[in-house]
C-alpha cells in the first residue's frame, strides 16, 4: 500500500471536492433547510436504505417512506406491519425493523430528536460504524470518515492495496487511511465526494479513469489495471434450496398466510406455509409435511400454480407453489376454529384481493401475481 502524501491530500481535498460540486447528483436526502443544515432523520433513513441498495432504486422508496413517516415520532408510533409494507421490495428487512426500533428509542431517550453524540448514535439498533459516521458527518459536520464499498474501491485503487479487502485487518487499514485523508473542515463534502466518485466514475467495471479527478495520484491507473483492485478472495459456492409452498384455500375462496418469526430471516413479513424439500421426498410431499408440522393441518396438494427462482445474498432458492385444500377429516386446530402456528406467530385467512395489504418477501411477488391471475379462473381459485 502506498503512503499518503501532500499530493494525495490536495487531490482528495481540492480536485475531488471541486469535481463533486460540479457533478453531484440531486438526491432528496441531500436537501437542506434555509440555514444549510440537513435533517439528520432523513439522512439516517437514506443511509440505511442505501445499504445493499442502489441510489436509483432507493429514491422512490425513500420518498414514500418519508411521506408515511416524516418524523421519528411518526415512525416510532407506526405499526410494524405498516413499516414493513413501505419497505416491501427493498430486501434485507432487518433494516426496516431496526429503523422502527431505533425510532422508538430516539423518542423514548432523546425526545424525538436524532442524537448528535456518537455513543448515543451507535447505541441505536442496527447502527454500526459506517452509518454513525455518515449521519454525524453529513448532518452534523462531525469529522468522521465513512467506509463503504465505494470508498473501499476508490482507496484500494488510488493506493494499490494488495491485501484482501474483505479481511478485517485490511478494513481497519482502509478506515485508518480514510481518516487520515479526511478533510476535517468539510467532512460532509469529503465523504460524499469519495462515495460519489466510486458510484459514478471509479466503478467496479470499466472505470472512467480519463475523467477521474484522482487520476494523477492513482497507483492502479498508473499500473494499467485498475480493475485488479480491490483485491478480494474467492467466494464459496452459493448453496441452492428447493422450497414447497402451500396456497391453502377454504370454502370461501380465502388463502391462508402466516407471519414469519421476528428473529428469523425476513422476520415480520407474511408468507405462505411451506419449507425445504428434503432429498427423500417430492415437492408435493414436502408441501403436505410442512403444513402438518407448522400448522397441524392435513391438506390435499393440488396442481402447481407457480415456480419462482430467486437469489438472496448467500443462497438461491426455487419456490414451488401448490394449490391446496383442507382435508375434510382434519379441520383447523385452535379454540376458535382458526389454524394455529407452531411458532406462535399470527395466521390469517385473506381474500386474494387483500394480499396487497400485507408485506411479503420479494420472492413471493411472482407467486402473488400468479394468484391474482388464477383468481380470475374459478377452476383454480
PyMOL commands that set and color helices and strands:
alter all, ss='L'
color gray80, all
select helices_A, chain A and resi 6-23+28-30+40-49+55-68+72-77+80-87+94-110+118-122+129-140+149-158+168-181+187-200+209-211+215-217+219-223+226-228+283-295+352-357+363-374
alter helices_A, ss='H'
color red, helices_A
select strands_A, chain A and resi 239-249+255-259+270-271+274-276+299-311+315-326+347-350
alter strands_A, ss='S'
color yellow, strands_A
deselect
rebuild
show_as cartoon
